Amino acid sequence: MTDVTPVVVPNIVTQLAAAGARHALTTVAGSLVTAGLMSSDQTAQFVSVLSGVAVALAAIAWSMIQKEIAHQTLLAGIAAPPPQ
């Protein structure tokens, strides 16, 4: 029988990824303000909205990865010879 071990992401990795994403979005917002494409009072909304979009896309990607892992585990279990 195939043992399925859940993938656990340490909290520090999650915090670092979130901080990096927020920094990148803030940098993009600053560039848009500098270029005159956005006013400075819109930066907080810009970062908030795109942070939400980024989290949603990350959740969808994570779900797809988990489903693929489960699918591959199922296929491996089906193809395995029966226990003796």
N, CA, C and O atoms as a Tinker XYZ file with bonds, in Angstrom:
   336  protein
     1  N      0.841000   -1.173000    0.000000    73     2
     2  CA     0.000000    0.000000    0.000000    64     1     3
     3  C      0.891000    1.243000    0.000000    63     2     4     5
     4  O      1.937000    1.262000    0.649000    81     3
     5  N      0.483000    2.255000   -0.712000    73     3     6
     6  CA     1.261000    3.482000   -0.833000    64     5     7
     7  C      0.922000    4.424000    0.319000    63     6     8     9
     8  O     -0.249000    4.691000    0.589000    81     7
     9  N      1.955000    4.923000    0.993000    73     7    10
    10  CA     1.760000    5.863000    2.094000    64     9    11
    11  C      1.708000    7.281000    1.528000    63    10    12    13
    12  O      2.591000    7.693000    0.776000    81    11
    13  N      0.671000    8.012000    1.894000    73    11    14
    14  CA     0.513000    9.388000    1.430000    64    13    15
    15  C      0.847000   10.322000    2.580000    63    14    16    17
    16  O      0.157000   10.341000    3.600000    81    15
    17  N      1.906000   11.094000    2.411000    73    15    18
    18  CA     2.316000   12.061000    3.422000    64    17    19
    19  C      1.906000   13.450000    2.962000    63    18    20    21
    20  O      2.312000   13.880000    1.882000    81    19
    21  N      1.102000   14.173000    3.763000    73    19    22
    22  CA     0.691000   15.515000    3.335000    64    21    23
    23  C      1.881000   16.468000    3.284000    63    22    24    25
    24  O      2.823000   16.365000    4.069000    81    23
    25  N      1.808000   17.385000    2.346000    73    23    26
    26  CA     2.855000   18.396000    2.211000    64    25    27
    27  C      2.525000   19.545000    3.153000    63    26    28    29
    28  O      1.448000   20.135000    3.062000    81    27
    29  N      3.444000   19.863000    4.055000    73    27    30
    30  CA     3.228000   20.933000    5.021000    64    29    31
    31  C      4.244000   22.038000    4.743000    63    30    32    33
    32  O      5.450000   21.793000    4.710000    81    31
    33  N      3.744000   23.251000    4.544000    73    31    34
    34  CA     4.609000   24.391000    4.303000    64    33    35
    35  C      4.848000   25.085000    5.638000    63    34    36    37
    36  O      3.890000   25.485000    6.299000    81    35
    37  N      6.106000   25.236000    6.047000    73    35    38
    38  CA     6.378000   25.914000    7.319000    64    37    39
    39  C      5.858000   27.350000    7.313000    63    38    40    41
    40  O      5.834000   28.004000    6.271000    81    39
    41  N      5.449000   27.828000    8.469000    73    39    42
    42  CA     4.868000   29.162000    8.605000    64    41    43
    43  C      5.839000   30.254000    8.153000    63    42    44    45
    44  O      5.416000   31.251000    7.569000    81    43
    45  N      7.124000   30.076000    8.415000    73    43    46
    46  CA     8.109000   31.099000    8.026000    64    45    47
    47  C      8.169000   31.240000    6.503000    63    46    48    49
    48  O      8.362000   32.344000    5.994000    81    47
    49  N      8.007000   30.144000    5.781000    73    47    50
    50  CA     8.020000   30.198000    4.312000    64    49    51
    51  C      6.813000   30.991000    3.821000    63    50    52    53
    52  O      6.927000   31.815000    2.914000    81    51
    53  N      5.666000   30.737000    4.424000    73    51    54
    54  CA     4.452000   31.467000    4.049000    64    53    55
    55  C      4.614000   32.957000    4.315000    63    54    56    57
    56  O      4.244000   33.782000    3.480000    81    55
    57  N      5.164000   33.303000    5.473000    73    55    58
    58  CA     5.346000   34.711000    5.821000    64    57    59
    59  C      6.342000   35.396000    4.884000    63    58    60    61
    60  O      6.121000   36.533000    4.468000    81    59
    61  N      7.430000   34.712000    4.555000    73    59    62
    62  CA     8.417000   35.293000    3.641000    64    61    63
    63  C      7.846000   35.478000    2.244000    63    62    64    65
    64  O      8.098000   36.494000    1.596000    81    63
    65  N      7.082000   34.502000    1.781000    73    63    66
    66  CA     6.467000   34.618000    0.452000    64    65    67
    67  C      5.477000   35.779000    0.417000    63    66    68    69
    68  O      5.441000   36.536000   -0.553000    81    67
    69  N      4.680000   35.920000    1.464000    73    67    70
    70  CA     3.706000   37.017000    1.520000    64    69    71
    71  C      4.413000   38.372000    1.563000    63    70    72    73
    72  O      3.998000   39.314000    0.888000    81    71
    73  N      5.477000   38.465000    2.353000    73    71    74
    74  CA     6.215000   39.732000    2.431000    64    73    75
    75  C      6.866000   40.067000    1.098000    63    74    76    77
    76  O      6.860000   41.224000    0.679000    81    75
    77  N      7.421000   39.076000    0.434000    73    75    78
    78  CA     8.038000   39.297000   -0.878000    64    77    79
    79  C      7.024000   39.733000   -1.915000    63    78    80    81
    80  O      7.291000   40.633000   -2.712000    81    79
    81  N      5.859000   39.098000   -1.908000    73    79    82
    82  CA     4.805000   39.468000   -2.862000    64    81    83
    83  C      4.314000   40.891000   -2.599000    63    82    84    85
    84  O      4.107000   41.663000   -3.536000    81    83
    85  N      4.129000   41.232000   -1.333000    73    83    86
    86  CA     3.672000   42.588000   -1.003000    64    85    87
    87  C      4.715000   43.626000   -1.408000    63    86    88    89
    88  O      4.368000   44.691000   -1.920000    81    87
    89  N      5.981000   43.320000   -1.181000    73    87    90
    90  CA     7.050000   44.243000   -1.582000    64    89    91
    91  C      7.044000   44.441000   -3.103000    63    90    92    93
    92  O      7.188000   45.563000   -3.591000    81    91
    93  N      6.878000   43.347000   -3.840000    73    91    94
    94  CA     6.847000   43.448000   -5.305000    64    93    95
    95  C      5.667000   44.292000   -5.767000    63    94    96    97
    96  O      5.813000   45.127000   -6.659000    81    95
    97  N      4.489000   44.078000   -5.160000    73    95    98
    98  CA     3.317000   44.863000   -5.548000    64    97    99
    99  C      3.482000   46.338000   -5.196000    63    98   100   101
   100  O      3.059000   47.209000   -5.956000    81    99
   101  N      4.090000   46.618000   -4.057000    73    99   102
   102  CA     4.340000   48.003000   -3.668000    64   101   103
   103  C      5.319000   48.671000   -4.629000    63   102   104   105
   104  O      5.167000   49.844000   -4.970000    81   103
   105  N      6.319000   47.915000   -5.059000    73   103   106
   106  CA     7.284000   48.438000   -6.027000    64   105   107
   107  C      6.609000   48.748000   -7.362000    63   106   108   109
   108  O      6.865000   49.789000   -7.967000    81   107
   109  N      5.748000   47.843000   -7.815000    73   107   110
   110  CA     5.018000   48.074000   -9.072000    64   109   111
   111  C      4.120000   49.298000   -8.934000    63   110   112   113
   112  O      4.051000   50.128000   -9.841000    81   111
   113  N      3.427000   49.408000   -7.793000    73   111   114
   114  CA     2.556000   50.573000   -7.579000    64   113   115
   115  C      3.365000   51.862000   -7.586000    63   114   116   117
   116  O      2.936000   52.860000   -8.166000    81   115
   117  N      4.531000   51.850000   -6.946000    73   115   118
   118  CA     5.392000   53.038000   -6.955000    64   117   119
   119  C      5.840000   53.408000   -8.354000    63   118   120   121
   120  O      5.911000   54.588000   -8.698000    81   119
   121  N      6.143000   52.405000   -9.160000    73   119   122
   122  CA     6.543000   52.663000  -10.548000    64   121   123
   123  C      5.400000   53.269000  -11.351000    63   122   124   125
   124  O      5.609000   54.162000  -12.172000    81   123
   125  N      4.178000   52.769000  -11.103000    73   123   126
   126  CA     3.019000   53.319000  -11.814000    64   125   127
   127  C      2.746000   54.763000  -11.404000    63   126   128   129
   128  O      2.347000   55.581000  -12.233000    81   127
   129  N      2.962000   55.078000  -10.125000    73   127   130
   130  CA     2.795000   56.464000   -9.661000    64   129   131
   131  C      3.850000   57.351000  -10.303000    63   130   132   133
   132  O      3.550000   58.451000  -10.766000    81   131
   133  N      5.096000   56.865000  -10.327000    73   131   134
   134  CA     6.193000   57.634000  -10.924000    64   133   135
   135  C      5.942000   57.894000  -12.408000    63   134   136   137
   136  O      6.264000   58.965000  -12.921000    81   135
   137  N      5.368000   56.910000  -13.090000    73   135   138
   138  CA     5.090000   57.058000  -14.516000    64   137   139
   139  C      3.846000   57.913000  -14.775000    63   138   140   141
   140  O      3.557000   58.257000  -15.921000    81   139
   141  N      3.117000   58.254000  -13.722000    73   139   142
   142  CA     1.930000   59.082000  -13.890000    64   141   143
   143  C      0.694000   58.311000  -14.300000    63   142   144   145
   144  O     -0.301000   58.910000  -14.710000    81   143
   145  N      0.740000   56.987000  -14.198000    73   143   146
   146  CA    -0.401000   56.162000  -14.594000    64   145   147
   147  C     -1.390000   55.947000  -13.459000    63   146   148   149
   148  O     -2.496000   55.451000  -13.670000    81   147
   149  N     -0.975000   56.331000  -12.237000    73   147   150
   150  CA    -1.820000   56.120000  -11.076000    64   149   151
   151  C     -1.473000   57.195000  -10.048000    63   150   152   153
   152  O     -0.328000   57.637000   -9.955000    81   151
   153  N     -2.482000   57.608000   -9.277000    73   151   154
   154  CA    -2.196000   58.596000   -8.233000    64   153   155
   155  C     -1.698000   57.885000   -6.970000    63   154   156   157
   156  O     -1.957000   56.697000   -6.777000    81   155
   157  N     -0.989000   58.615000   -6.124000    73   155   158
   158  CA    -0.388000   58.005000   -4.943000    64   157   159
   159  C     -1.424000   57.510000   -3.941000    63   158   160   161
   160  O     -1.141000   56.588000   -3.176000    81   159
   161  N     -2.625000   58.105000   -3.927000    73   159   162
   162  CA    -3.638000   57.628000   -2.983000    64   161   163
   163  C     -4.313000   56.338000   -3.453000    63   162   164   165
   164  O     -5.089000   55.748000   -2.702000    81   163
   165  N     -4.040000   55.897000   -4.658000    73   163   166
   166  CA    -4.596000   54.638000   -5.166000    64   165   167
   167  C     -3.676000   53.442000   -4.894000    63   166   168   169
   168  O     -4.055000   52.302000   -5.164000    81   167
   169  N     -2.495000   53.684000   -4.373000    73   167   170
   170  CA    -1.533000   52.583000   -4.204000    64   169   171
   171  C     -2.020000   51.536000   -3.201000    63   170   172   173
   172  O     -1.833000   50.340000   -3.425000    81   171
   173  N     -2.638000   51.964000   -2.108000    73   171   174
   174  CA    -3.118000   51.001000   -1.109000    64   173   175
   175  C     -4.186000   50.090000   -1.709000    63   174   176   177
   176  O     -4.178000   48.881000   -1.473000    81   175
   177  N     -5.100000   50.666000   -2.482000    73   175   178
   178  CA    -6.132000   49.857000   -3.136000    64   177   179
   179  C     -5.503000   48.907000   -4.150000    63   178   180   181
   180  O     -5.889000   47.742000   -4.244000    81   179
   181  N     -4.546000   49.407000   -4.899000    73   179   182
   182  CA    -3.863000   48.592000   -5.905000    64   181   183
   183  C     -3.213000   47.373000   -5.251000    63   182   184   185
   184  O     -3.376000   46.246000   -5.718000    81   183
   185  N     -2.476000   47.612000   -4.167000    73   183   186
   186  CA    -1.784000   46.527000   -3.472000    64   185   187
   187  C     -2.801000   45.559000   -2.870000    63   186   188   189
   188  O     -2.603000   44.346000   -2.941000    81   187
   189  N     -3.875000   46.062000   -2.284000    73   187   190
   190  CA    -4.892000   45.200000   -1.677000    64   189   191
   191  C     -5.557000   44.304000   -2.708000    63   190   192   193
   192  O     -5.685000   43.097000   -2.501000    81   191
   193  N     -5.974000   44.887000   -3.805000    73   191   194
   194  CA    -6.668000   44.115000   -4.835000    64   193   195
   195  C     -5.738000   43.070000   -5.443000    63   194   196   197
   196  O     -6.112000   41.905000   -5.573000    81   195
   197  N     -4.536000   43.482000   -5.814000    73   195   198
   198  CA    -3.630000   42.521000   -6.433000    64   197   199
   199  C     -3.128000   41.477000   -5.440000    63   198   200   201
   200  O     -2.797000   40.361000   -5.840000    81   199
   201  N     -3.065000   41.815000   -4.160000    73   199   202
   202  CA    -2.723000   40.811000   -3.150000    64   201   203
   203  C     -3.801000   39.741000   -3.103000    63   202   204   205
   204  O     -3.501000   38.549000   -3.026000    81   203
   205  N     -5.045000   40.167000   -3.149000    73   203   206
   206  CA    -6.158000   39.212000   -3.173000    64   205   207
   207  C     -6.133000   38.326000   -4.405000    63   206   208   209
   208  O     -6.369000   37.120000   -4.324000    81   207
   209  N     -5.848000   38.930000   -5.537000    73   207   210
   210  CA    -5.754000   38.162000   -6.780000    64   209   211
   211  C     -4.599000   37.161000   -6.699000    63   210   212   213
   212  O     -4.739000   36.014000   -7.123000    81   211
   213  N     -3.471000   37.591000   -6.159000    73   211   214
   214  CA    -2.316000   36.705000   -6.033000    64   213   215
   215  C     -2.614000   35.535000   -5.103000    63   214   216   217
   216  O     -2.222000   34.403000   -5.386000    81   215
   217  N     -3.301000   35.798000   -4.001000    73   215   218
   218  CA    -3.660000   34.722000   -3.064000    64   217   219
   219  C     -4.630000   33.751000   -3.729000    63   218   220   221
   220  O     -4.498000   32.538000   -3.569000    81   219
   221  N     -5.588000   34.267000   -4.464000    73   219   222
   222  CA    -6.544000   33.399000   -5.155000    64   221   223
   223  C     -5.838000   32.517000   -6.182000    63   222   224   225
   224  O     -6.108000   31.319000   -6.259000    81   223
   225  N     -4.939000   33.099000   -6.968000    73   223   226
   226  CA    -4.200000   32.307000   -7.957000    64   225   227
   227  C     -3.294000   31.274000   -7.298000    63   226   228   229
   228  O     -3.161000   30.154000   -7.791000    81   227
   229  N     -2.672000   31.651000   -6.183000    73   227   230
   230  CA    -1.829000   30.698000   -5.463000    64   229   231
   231  C     -2.675000   29.554000   -4.909000    63   230   232   233
   232  O     -2.241000   28.402000   -4.935000    81   231
   233  N     -3.862000   29.851000   -4.414000    73   231   234
   234  CA    -4.752000   28.806000   -3.889000    64   233   235
   235  C     -5.198000   27.859000   -4.994000    63   234   236   237
   236  O     -5.258000   26.646000   -4.789000    81   235
   237  N     -5.507000   28.400000   -6.150000    73   235   238
   238  CA    -5.904000   27.557000   -7.288000    64   237   239
   239  C     -4.739000   26.670000   -7.714000    63   238   240   241
   240  O     -4.920000   25.477000   -7.958000    81   239
   241  N     -3.552000   27.249000   -7.804000    73   239   242
   242  CA    -2.372000   26.462000   -8.188000    64   241   243
   243  C     -2.088000   25.375000   -7.163000    63   242   244   245
   244  O     -1.799000   24.237000   -7.532000    81   243
   245  N     -2.167000   25.711000   -5.886000    73   243   246
   246  CA    -1.912000   24.733000   -4.828000    64   245   247
   247  C     -2.936000   23.597000   -4.893000    63   246   248   249
   248  O     -2.582000   22.429000   -4.726000    81   247
   249  N     -4.192000   23.938000   -5.134000    73   247   250
   250  CA    -5.240000   22.924000   -5.256000    64   249   251
   251  C     -4.969000   21.994000   -6.434000    63   250   252   253
   252  O     -5.145000   20.780000   -6.333000    81   251
   253  N     -4.539000   22.575000   -7.549000    73   251   254
   254  CA    -4.228000   21.754000   -8.727000    64   253   255
   255  C     -3.055000   20.814000   -8.442000    63   254   256   257
   256  O     -3.073000   19.654000   -8.854000    81   255
   257  N     -2.051000   21.308000   -7.746000    73   255   258
   258  CA    -0.890000   20.476000   -7.401000    64   257   259
   259  C     -1.322000   19.339000   -6.480000    63   258   260   261
   260  O     -0.922000   18.193000   -6.682000    81   259
   261  N     -2.139000   19.648000   -5.468000    73   259   262
   262  CA    -2.598000   18.626000   -4.532000    64   261   263
   263  C     -3.430000   17.560000   -5.247000    63   262   264   265
   264  O     -3.294000   16.369000   -4.963000    81   263
   265  N     -4.290000   17.989000   -6.174000    73   263   266
   266  CA    -5.107000   17.041000   -6.922000    64   265   267
   267  C     -4.238000   16.148000   -7.807000    63   266   268   269
   268  O     -4.512000   14.955000   -7.935000    81   267
   269  N     -3.206000   16.708000   -8.413000    73   267   270
   270  CA    -2.307000   15.915000   -9.249000    64   269   271
   271  C     -1.537000   14.900000   -8.411000    63   270   272   273
   272  O     -1.358000   13.755000   -8.825000    81   271
   273  N     -1.082000   15.322000   -7.231000    73   271   274
   274  CA    -0.377000   14.387000   -6.341000    64   273   275
   275  C     -1.307000   13.253000   -5.925000    63   274   276   277
   276  O     -0.907000   12.089000   -5.925000    81   275
   277  N     -2.550000   13.588000   -5.571000    73   275   278
   278  CA    -3.518000   12.560000   -5.181000    64   277   279
   279  C     -3.813000   11.625000   -6.344000    63   278   280   281
   280  O     -3.934000   10.414000   -6.156000    81   279
   281  N     -3.930000   12.181000   -7.537000    73   279   282
   282  CA    -4.193000   11.372000   -8.733000    64   281   283
   283  C     -3.045000   10.405000   -9.002000    63   282   284   285
   284  O     -3.270000    9.224000   -9.266000    81   283
   285  N     -1.810000   10.912000   -8.935000    73   283   286
   286  CA    -0.646000   10.057000   -9.171000    64   285   287
   287  C     -0.536000    8.971000   -8.105000    63   286   288   289
   288  O     -0.163000    7.838000   -8.409000    81   287
   289  N     -0.859000    9.309000   -6.859000    73   287   290
   290  CA    -0.836000    8.325000   -5.774000    64   289   291
   291  C     -1.886000    7.250000   -6.008000    63   290   292   293
   292  O     -1.625000    6.068000   -5.787000    81   291
   293  N     -3.073000    7.654000   -6.453000    73   291   294
   294  CA    -4.126000    6.704000   -6.749000    64   293   295
   295  C     -3.707000    5.765000   -7.869000    63   294   296   297
   296  O     -3.894000    4.552000   -7.777000    81   295
   297  N     -3.136000    6.337000   -8.932000    73   295   298
   298  CA    -2.703000    5.503000  -10.054000    64   297   299
   299  C     -1.602000    4.534000   -9.624000    63   298   300   301
   300  O     -1.590000    3.380000  -10.054000    81   299
   301  N     -0.688000    4.989000   -8.787000    73   299   302
   302  CA     0.374000    4.117000   -8.301000    64   301   303
   303  C     -0.194000    2.990000   -7.455000    63   302   304   305
   304  O      0.287000    1.858000   -7.514000    81   303
   305  N     -1.223000    3.301000   -6.661000    73   303   306
   306  CA    -1.869000    2.276000   -5.841000    64   305   307
   307  C     -2.607000    1.251000   -6.672000    63   306   308   309
   308  O     -2.620000    0.066000   -6.336000    81   307
   309  N     -3.221000    1.696000   -7.754000    73   307   310
   310  CA    -3.961000    0.781000   -8.635000    64   309   311
   311  C     -2.981000   -0.126000   -9.370000    63   310   312   313
   312  O     -3.243000   -1.318000   -9.533000    81   311
   313  N     -1.855000    0.429000   -9.813000    73   311   314
   314  CA    -0.903000   -0.340000  -10.600000    64   313   315
   315  C     -0.019000   -1.256000   -9.737000    63   314   316   317
   316  O      0.655000   -2.143000  -10.261000    81   315
   317  N     -0.024000   -1.037000   -8.429000    73   315   318
   318  CA     0.825000   -1.848000   -7.545000    64   317   319
   319  C      0.298000   -3.277000   -7.466000    63   318   320   321
   320  O     -0.910000   -3.507000   -7.512000    81   319
   321  N      1.211000   -4.230000   -7.347000    73   319   322
   322  CA     0.755000   -5.618000   -7.209000    64   321   323
   323  C      0.055000   -5.800000   -5.850000    63   322   324   325
   324  O      0.362000   -5.087000   -4.895000    81   323
   325  N     -0.871000   -6.741000   -5.767000    73   323   326
   326  CA    -1.557000   -6.944000   -4.494000    64   325   327
   327  C     -0.593000   -7.461000   -3.422000    63   326   328   329
   328  O      0.386000   -8.138000   -3.737000    81   327
   329  N     -0.871000   -7.141000   -2.167000    73   327   330
   330  CA     0.017000   -7.610000   -1.100000    64   329   331
   331  C     -0.034000   -9.127000   -0.978000    63   330   332   333
   332  O     -1.073000   -9.737000   -1.232000    81   331
   333  N      1.066000   -9.729000   -0.597000    73   331   334
   334  CA     1.143000  -11.189000   -0.478000    64   333   335
   335  C      0.828000  -11.644000    0.905000    63   334   336
   336  O      0.847000  -12.843000    1.180000    81   335
